Amino acid sequence: METTLVYEIIGYVASVLIAVSLMMSAIVRLRVINLIGAATFCLYGILIGAVPVAAMNGFIVLINIYYLAKMLGDREYFRLLRVSPDGEYLRAFLDFYKDDIRKFQPDFDFKPAENDICIFVLRDMVPGGLVIGRPDGKDVLTIRLDFVIPHFRDFKISTYLFNEEKAFLRDAGFRKLVAYAREKTHRAYLERVGFHKSEKQEGRFEMAI
């Protein structure tokens, strides 16, 4: 393969990575992919002898490293806030994010019941996640909605709720969580946060708490 063609391929790959990063809604993922793209562009600039291209993208790499270190290193505040199933803010939140919710959990249809468990996960006092569950039997909570807003999709909210704050759900009398997933992305998410496939039913996932 000719050297010039190899350089062109590197340049195209860098361009694609930068473009893809700009389509990311999750900030950490955006920064990581943008960093890789800028580093590739920097290499491209060095290879073709374009000092301004290499220098500018090297600077972008440093900026991304700085903000990633800041985001990953800063101590964040998390809190769970239980709200009423018929609350006005809850309805407004669901209406605002209805298209995004439908993308990941197309079967979700909010018809509130008096005994529904509705929990906002606050991240630095911003409502970043929402879980809606319905008691199913004595100590089982069926998760009807588990949603995180695009800006916070780095698994911190899910880790906080399903690992660090299990006591919150245990204190409410639950010992098992159940969730159902049709979408491949949703299934992969549930397994990542600690749910396990049920042997009894396809698409059913369970977590002991």
C-alpha positions as CSV (number, residue, x, y, z in Angstrom):
1,M,0.0,0.0,0.0
2,E,1.4,3.4,-0.9
3,T,2.4,5.7,1.9
4,T,0.2,8.5,0.6
5,L,-2.9,6.3,0.7
6,V,-2.1,5.2,4.3
7,Y,-1.9,8.9,5.3
8,E,-5.2,9.6,3.6
9,I,-6.8,6.7,5.4
10,I,-5.5,8.0,8.8
11,G,-7.0,11.4,7.9
12,Y,-10.4,10.0,7.0
13,V,-10.5,7.9,10.2
14,A,-9.7,11.0,12.2
15,S,-12.5,12.9,10.5
16,V,-15.0,10.1,11.1
17,L,-14.1,9.9,14.8
18,I,-14.5,13.7,15.2
19,A,-17.8,13.6,13.5
20,V,-19.1,10.7,15.5
21,S,-18.0,12.4,18.8
22,L,-20.2,15.4,17.9
23,M,-23.2,13.1,17.7
24,M,-22.7,11.7,21.2
25,S,-25.1,12.9,23.9
26,A,-23.2,11.4,26.8
27,I,-20.5,14.0,27.6
28,V,-17.8,11.5,28.8
29,R,-18.2,9.4,25.7
30,L,-18.1,12.5,23.5
31,R,-14.8,13.6,25.2
32,V,-13.2,10.2,24.9
33,I,-14.0,9.7,21.2
34,N,-13.1,13.3,20.4
35,L,-9.8,12.8,22.1
36,I,-9.0,9.8,20.0
37,G,-10.1,11.6,16.9
38,A,-7.9,14.6,17.7
39,A,-4.9,12.4,18.5
40,T,-5.4,10.7,15.2
41,F,-5.5,14.0,13.4
42,C,-2.4,15.1,15.3
43,L,-0.6,12.0,14.0
44,Y,-1.9,12.8,10.5
45,G,-0.6,16.3,10.7
46,I,2.8,15.0,11.8
47,L,3.0,12.5,9.0
48,I,2.1,14.9,6.2
49,G,4.3,17.7,7.7
50,A,1.3,20.0,8.5
51,V,2.5,21.6,11.7
52,P,-0.6,23.8,12.3
53,V,-2.9,20.7,12.0
54,A,-0.7,18.7,14.4
55,A,-0.4,21.6,16.9
56,M,-4.1,22.4,16.9
57,N,-5.2,18.9,17.4
58,G,-2.5,18.2,20.0
59,F,-4.0,21.2,21.9
60,I,-7.5,19.7,21.6
61,V,-6.1,16.4,23.0
62,L,-4.8,18.3,26.1
63,I,-8.2,20.0,26.5
64,N,-10.0,16.7,26.4
65,I,-7.6,15.1,28.9
66,Y,-8.1,18.1,31.2
67,Y,-11.9,17.9,31.2
68,L,-12.0,14.1,31.4
69,A,-9.8,14.2,34.4
70,K,-12.0,16.9,36.0
71,M,-15.2,15.0,35.3
72,L,-13.9,11.7,36.5
73,G,-12.1,13.2,39.5
74,D,-14.7,15.6,40.8
75,R,-16.8,14.4,43.8
76,E,-20.4,14.4,42.8
77,Y,-23.5,14.6,45.0
78,F,-26.2,11.9,44.6
79,R,-29.5,11.6,46.3
80,L,-32.7,9.6,45.9
81,L,-36.0,11.5,46.0
82,R,-39.2,9.6,46.1
83,V,-42.2,11.4,44.5
84,S,-45.9,10.8,44.2
85,P,-47.1,8.9,41.1
86,D,-49.5,11.6,40.3
87,G,-47.0,14.5,40.8
88,E,-47.1,17.3,38.3
89,Y,-43.3,17.4,37.9
90,L,-43.1,13.7,37.2
91,R,-45.7,14.0,34.4
92,A,-43.8,17.0,33.0
93,F,-40.5,15.0,33.1
94,L,-42.0,12.0,31.4
95,D,-43.6,14.2,28.7
96,F,-40.4,16.0,28.0
97,Y,-38.4,12.8,27.5
98,K,-41.2,10.7,26.0
99,D,-39.4,10.2,22.7
100,D,-36.2,9.1,24.3
101,I,-38.0,6.8,26.7
102,R,-39.8,5.2,23.8
103,K,-36.5,4.5,22.0
104,F,-35.2,2.4,24.9
105,Q,-38.3,1.1,26.5
106,P,-41.0,1.1,23.8
107,D,-43.5,-0.9,26.0
108,F,-43.6,1.7,28.8
109,D,-47.0,3.3,29.2
110,F,-47.4,5.4,32.3
111,K,-50.7,4.7,33.9
112,P,-50.0,5.6,37.6
113,A,-51.3,3.5,40.4
114,E,-51.4,4.6,44.0
115,N,-48.8,2.0,45.1
116,D,-46.3,2.8,42.4
117,I,-42.8,3.6,43.6
118,C,-41.4,6.6,41.7
119,I,-37.8,7.6,42.5
120,F,-35.8,10.4,41.0
121,V,-32.0,10.1,41.2
122,L,-30.6,13.6,41.8
123,R,-27.0,14.2,40.5
124,D,-25.7,17.4,41.9
125,M,-29.4,18.2,42.5
126,V,-30.2,17.7,38.9
127,P,-32.9,15.0,38.2
128,G,-30.7,12.8,36.1
129,G,-32.5,9.5,36.4
130,L,-36.0,8.2,37.1
131,V,-37.1,4.7,38.2
132,I,-40.8,3.7,38.3
133,G,-41.7,0.4,39.9
134,R,-44.8,-1.4,40.9
135,P,-45.0,-3.9,43.8
136,D,-45.6,-7.4,42.6
137,G,-46.3,-9.7,45.6
138,K,-44.9,-9.4,49.0
139,D,-41.3,-8.3,48.5
140,V,-40.8,-8.0,44.7
141,L,-40.6,-4.7,42.8
142,T,-41.2,-4.8,39.1
143,I,-39.3,-2.0,37.4
144,R,-41.5,-0.5,34.7
145,L,-39.2,2.4,33.8
146,D,-35.5,2.9,34.4
147,F,-34.4,6.0,32.5
148,V,-31.4,8.3,32.6
149,I,-31.2,11.6,30.8
150,P,-28.7,11.7,27.9
151,H,-26.2,14.0,29.7
152,F,-25.7,11.5,32.5
153,R,-25.4,8.1,30.7
154,D,-22.1,7.0,32.2
155,F,-23.6,4.4,34.5
156,K,-22.9,6.4,37.7
157,I,-26.6,6.9,38.4
158,S,-27.4,3.2,37.9
159,T,-24.4,2.2,40.0
160,Y,-25.5,4.5,42.8
161,L,-29.1,3.3,42.8
162,F,-28.7,-0.5,42.3
163,N,-25.4,-1.0,44.2
164,E,-24.7,1.8,46.7
165,E,-28.3,2.5,47.7
166,K,-29.8,-0.9,47.8
167,A,-30.8,-0.2,51.4
168,F,-33.2,2.4,50.2
169,L,-35.2,-0.3,48.4
170,R,-34.8,-2.8,51.2
171,D,-36.1,-0.3,53.7
172,A,-39.2,-0.1,51.6
173,G,-39.7,-3.8,52.0
174,F,-38.3,-5.2,48.8
175,R,-35.9,-8.1,48.4
176,K,-36.0,-8.6,44.6
177,L,-36.1,-6.4,41.6
178,V,-37.6,-7.6,38.3
179,A,-37.3,-5.9,34.9
180,Y,-38.3,-6.9,31.4
181,A,-36.4,-6.0,28.2
182,R,-37.1,-6.5,24.5
183,E,-34.4,-4.2,23.1
184,K,-30.8,-5.5,22.8
185,T,-29.4,-2.3,24.3
186,H,-31.8,-2.4,27.2
187,R,-30.9,-6.1,28.0
188,A,-27.1,-5.3,27.8
189,Y,-27.7,-2.3,30.2
190,L,-29.6,-4.5,32.8
191,E,-26.8,-7.1,32.8
192,R,-24.2,-4.4,33.2
193,V,-25.8,-2.9,36.3
194,G,-26.2,-6.3,38.0
195,F,-29.5,-7.9,36.8
196,H,-29.4,-11.6,35.7
197,K,-31.4,-13.3,33.1
198,S,-34.3,-15.4,34.4
199,E,-34.4,-19.0,33.5
200,K,-38.2,-19.0,33.8
201,Q,-39.1,-16.4,31.2
202,E,-37.5,-14.9,28.1
203,G,-36.8,-11.2,28.5
204,R,-37.1,-11.2,32.3
205,F,-34.2,-10.1,34.5
206,E,-33.9,-10.2,38.2
207,M,-31.7,-8.8,41.0
208,A,-31.7,-9.8,44.6
209,I,-31.3,-6.8,47.0
